[in-house]
């Protein structure tokens, strides 16, 4: 009887392992949901935008089951490291400083410009008051200049600071600030564009090598067949930087 029970247990265990091997890995993707057109919350309360569509395709090609988790920008890296989700897809620029805390896939967006926005030309960008979103590469850049930096939790508050006179100008990712300028009758681009990073990639915990390799392979596949460039121009327009 004991032999029969042992054999049955081994059979059940083997069957369970076999079934598990065919199951997709579930990956929780962290995002801000407040940085259009990269990511935002739509009218149905769902994560939408370029990174939602890209993430869905990467997960499909990597045979992953993916869910979304919304997290404020200023704690998005600590909550990845602590295990609240498995990746960051939130317009996160690849920088040497961030590589000390997390790892990245190859970039899915090439290096792009950051731009200054103000109510009028001629504002003092070198010694004036510049509004930025906290924790961004733009904030790190302004912190190293003589300008006085005002940090805000999200990009909407950056533009509010410009309009109410708290800041002389704002500084942000060009593709994020561009729609605000184009849709307004008071904002304008000022100064020169600045390039600050190695592009934008998926952020992961440094120990998640296998997951990074799967996502890297999917990004390489999309670059190779042209679908990534097509997705970029769909969300950012024909003038957006694409992969050569």
C-alpha positions in Angstrom: 0.0 0.0 0.0 2.8 2.4 0.9 4.5 1.7 -2.4 1.2 2.4 -4.2 0.7 5.6 -2.4 4.3 6.7 -3.1 3.9 5.9 -6.8 0.6 7.8 -7.0 2.2 10.8 -5.3 5.2 10.8 -7.6 2.8 10.5 -10.6 0.8 13.5 -9.4 4.0 15.5 -8.7 5.3 14.8 -12.2 2.0 15.7 -13.8 2.0 19.0 -11.8 5.5 19.9 -12.9 4.7 19.1 -16.5 1.6 21.3 -16.4 3.5 24.1 -14.7 6.2 24.0 -17.4 3.6 24.9 -20.0 2.2 27.8 -18.1 3.1 31.4 -18.9 5.1 33.4 -16.5 3.1 36.3 -14.9 4.8 39.6 -14.9 3.6 42.7 -13.1 4.4 45.9 -15.1 4.7 49.1 -13.0 3.8 52.4 -14.6 3.0 55.9 -13.6 -0.2 56.4 -15.7 0.3 60.1 -15.8 2.8 60.8 -18.6 1.0 60.9 -22.0 1.6 59.8 -24.6 3.9 57.2 -23.0 1.3 56.1 -20.4 -1.9 57.5 -19.0 -5.2 56.3 -17.5 -8.1 56.3 -20.1 -11.8 57.0 -19.6 -12.3 53.4 -18.5 -9.7 53.6 -15.8 -7.2 51.5 -17.7 -3.6 52.1 -18.4 -3.2 53.2 -22.0 -0.7 54.8 -24.3 2.5 53.9 -26.2 3.9 51.8 -23.3 0.7 49.9 -22.8 0.5 48.9 -26.4 4.3 48.1 -26.5 4.2 46.2 -23.3 1.3 44.0 -24.6 3.3 43.1 -27.7 6.5 42.4 -25.8 4.6 40.1 -23.4 3.0 38.3 -26.4 6.3 37.7 -28.1 8.0 36.7 -24.9 5.1 34.3 -23.9 4.5 36.2 -20.7 1.2 36.9 -19.0 1.4 40.6 -18.0 -0.6 42.7 -15.6 -0.3 46.4 -14.8 0.3 48.2 -11.5 0.1 52.0 -11.2 2.6 53.7 -9.0 3.6 57.4 -8.3 6.8 58.4 -10.0 8.8 59.4 -6.9 8.6 55.8 -5.5 8.5 53.8 -8.6 12.1 52.4 -8.3 11.9 51.5 -4.6 8.7 49.7 -5.1 10.2 47.7 -8.0 13.2 46.7 -5.8 10.9 45.7 -2.9 8.9 43.4 -5.2 5.6 45.2 -5.6 5.9 44.6 -9.3 8.5 43.1 -11.7 9.2 45.7 -14.3 9.0 49.5 -14.9 7.6 50.7 -18.2 7.1 54.4 -17.4 9.2 56.5 -19.8 12.2 55.7 -17.6 15.5 57.0 -19.2 18.5 54.7 -19.0 21.2 56.5 -17.0 24.4 55.4 -15.2 22.9 56.6 -11.8 19.8 54.4 -12.2 21.9 51.4 -13.2 23.3 51.4 -9.7 19.9 50.5 -8.3 18.2 48.5 -11.1 19.0 47.0 -14.5 17.5 47.8 -17.9 16.7 46.1 -21.2 18.1 47.7 -24.3 16.3 50.9 -25.2 12.9 50.6 -26.9 13.0 54.4 -27.6 16.3 55.9 -28.8 17.8 59.0 -27.0 15.4 61.9 -27.5 15.4 65.6 -26.7 14.4 67.4 -23.6 12.9 70.9 -24.0 12.3 74.2 -22.1 8.8 75.7 -22.1 7.8 79.2 -21.0 5.1 81.8 -21.5 7.4 84.0 -23.6 10.9 84.1 -25.2 13.8 85.7 -23.5 13.4 84.1 -20.0 16.5 83.4 -18.0 17.2 79.7 -18.4 20.6 79.8 -16.8 19.8 81.7 -13.6 16.1 81.8 -13.4 13.5 79.4 -11.7 13.0 76.2 -13.7 10.1 73.7 -12.9 10.7 70.0 -13.4 9.1 66.7 -12.4 11.0 65.2 -9.5 13.2 62.2 -10.0 13.6 62.7 -13.7 16.8 63.2 -15.8 15.6 66.7 -16.4 15.7 67.4 -12.7 19.2 65.9 -12.4 20.3 68.2 -15.3 18.9 71.4 -13.8 20.3 70.5 -10.4 23.8 70.9 -11.9 23.1 74.4 -13.3 23.0 77.8 -11.6 19.2 77.9 -12.1 16.8 77.6 -9.1 14.9 74.3 -9.4 11.3 73.7 -8.4 10.3 70.1 -8.3 6.8 68.8 -8.6 5.3 65.3 -8.5 3.8 65.3 -12.0 4.1 67.2 -15.3 0.7 68.9 -14.9 2.0 70.8 -11.8 5.1 71.8 -13.8 2.9 73.7 -16.3 0.7 75.1 -13.5 3.9 76.6 -12.0 4.8 78.3 -15.3 1.3 79.7 -15.7 0.9 81.0 -12.1 4.3 82.7 -12.1 6.1 80.4 -9.7 8.6 79.4 -12.4 10.2 81.2 -15.3 10.2 78.0 -17.4 9.6 74.3 -17.3 11.9 71.6 -18.5 10.8 68.1 -19.6 10.8 65.3 -22.2 10.1 66.9 -25.5 7.5 64.4 -26.6 5.6 64.9 -23.3 5.7 68.7 -23.3 5.0 69.1 -27.0 1.3 68.4 -26.9 0.9 70.9 -24.0 2.5 73.6 -26.2 0.6 72.7 -29.3 -2.7 72.6 -27.5 -2.2 75.9 -25.7 -2.4 79.5 -26.7 0.1 80.7 -24.2 3.1 78.3 -24.0 6.1 78.3 -26.3 9.4 76.4 -26.6 12.4 78.4 -25.6 16.2 77.8 -25.7 17.8 74.8 -27.2 16.9 71.1 -27.0 19.1 69.0 -24.7 20.0 65.3 -25.0 20.4 63.6 -21.6 20.2 59.8 -21.6 20.8 56.5 -23.4 17.2 56.2 -24.5 14.2 54.6 -22.6 14.1 50.9 -21.6 12.3 48.5 -19.3 13.5 48.7 -15.8 14.0 45.4 -13.8 15.5 44.2 -10.6 19.2 43.5 -11.0 18.7 39.8 -10.2 16.0 39.2 -12.9 18.4 38.2 -15.7 16.1 35.6 -17.3 13.2 38.1 -17.6 15.5 40.8 -19.0 16.8 38.4 -21.6 13.2 37.5 -22.7 12.2 41.1 -23.0 15.5 42.0 -24.7 14.8 39.3 -27.3 11.3 40.6 -27.9 12.6 44.2 -28.3 15.2 43.0 -30.8 12.5 41.2 -32.7 10.3 44.3 -32.9 13.3 46.4 -34.0 14.1 43.9 -36.7 10.7 43.6 -38.3 10.0 47.4 -38.1 7.0 47.1 -35.8 8.6 49.1 -33.0 9.3 52.0 -35.3 5.7 51.8 -36.6 4.4 51.9 -33.0 6.6 54.9 -32.2 5.3 57.0 -35.2 1.8 55.9 -34.3 2.0 57.5 -30.9 4.6 60.2 -31.3 4.2 61.3 -35.0 6.4 61.1 -38.0 8.9 63.6 -36.6 9.7 61.3 -33.6 13.2 59.7 -33.3 13.1 56.1 -34.4 15.6 53.2 -34.5 18.0 53.2 -37.5 
